[in-house]
Amino acid sequence: MIQQLRPTIALLSAVALLGLANSLLFVLLGVRMAIDEVSSEMIGIVGSAYFVGMLLGSLYGARVIRRVGHIRAFTVFAAVSAIAVLIKVLFTVVWVWAFMRVAAGFCSAAMFIIAESWLQAQATNETRGRTYAMYALFGTLGAGAGPLLINLGDPTGNELFVIAALILMLCLLPVALTRVTNPSMAEEKRFGIRALFALSPVALVGAFSAGLVTSAMSALGPTYGERIGLSTAYIAFFLMGMRLGSFVMQYPVGALSDHFDRRRVMISLASCAATISFVLFFTGTVNPIAVLVLGFLFGGVNQPLYGLSVAHANDFAEEDSFVSVSAGLLLGYGLGASVGPSLAAPVMGWTGPAGLFLYAGVILVITVAFIIYRSTRRAPVGTDEQGHYITVHPSLMGSGVRLDPRSAERFASCKREDANLG
């Protein structure tokens, strides 16, 4: 297996470093703006700016890649990302930070697209599943470890910004030095929002809801921790705990959803996440251990909702449209993520830091109500007709759509059926 994955190690290392830098910056900016007493509304705008950039990058980044090639494009995007970080050191004006976050989000999405398309070109049907798993693992490890780096310096100083910029510059070295040739990059089709809603309303609403909640937690979680009095170390562990909870729960959730109506699993998870949210809001707990435990549980039951949405849509999709359906759902997630922090921030301003979880709880309750309603309007897919659940990570804005082994499995299955009919 190591021999088979050796050509991709450079790309996987770049993905890990990119996730490391991005997650560090989320924590650093949230804590820094909270210490500087920036309003919740402005912090939300800065948080949304990154996801707006990611959405734009996922839509238009491929044009740049096709024009100049993968290596040059990755080098440029990594350099621009590092420049955007260093400009934050020179200018502490929050509106400048918001603009730089749009640029950073665009570059991050484009770099994930480059990594995925490159890995896709290297993978075969036999190695696709392992390649996808390693891509998800490296990305998760990088994003999960990033918050811990905030303990390396003072959030009110410039050292952590410089560290983030250095990591971004480091991530281009494995790619610039790789001997892997540039792959060809085909045009990518997406399902429109209307077509997706017609195919599976639950999947589209689930993906949109996941974007609304997950982006708000990423952008405003550090601010919540700072304003309830958590130390910088506890804030880092709180955010890492949510990602760890997601990592731990992915397999059992996937196993359940492959044997039961996925909508029931989504209802159960969203209900649990809403309950945890309301507990954090109404108790107003500031006990660090309680916050860490509840954060871990929240991540475990909230984060898999996007993967369940993709799997549910896949159960209804035609064999040749899986990639376009998944790309369309990623667009739905991105739309939710683009506005999530800006919607959550005013709630925090009105009700206090724990308002972040009031916002999340309300979104999740609405999602549960919609799924319950749709369950009365459409019969469930038989478990023998369902596809397999695959862990997806929308924070890797590309989410493995190009690498997802289900698309290859379906294509191979379709070819076998055609051969049998012939």
Buried (B, 14 or more C-beta within 10 A) or exposed (E): EEEBBEBBBBBBBBBBBBBBBBBBBBBBBBBBBBBEEBBBEBBBBBBBBBBBBBBBBBBEBBEBBBEEBBBBBBBBBBBBBBBBBBBBBEEEEBEBBBBBBBBBBBBBBBBBBBBBBBBBBBBEEEBBBBBBBBBBBBBBBBBBBBBBBBBEBEBEEEEBBBBBBBBBBBBBBBBBEBEBEBBEBEEBEBBEBEBBBEBBBBBBBBBBBBBBBBBBBBBBBBBBBBBBEBEBEBBBBBBBBBBBBBBEBBEEBBEBBBEBBBBBBBBBBBBBBBBBBBBBBEEEBBEBEEBBBBBBBBBBBBBBBBBBBBBBBBBBBEBEBBBBBBBBBBBBBBBBBBBBBBBBBBBBBEBBBBBBBBBBBBBBBBBBEBBEEBBEEEEBBEEEEBBEBBBBBBBBBBBBBBBBBBBBBBBEEEEEEEEEEE
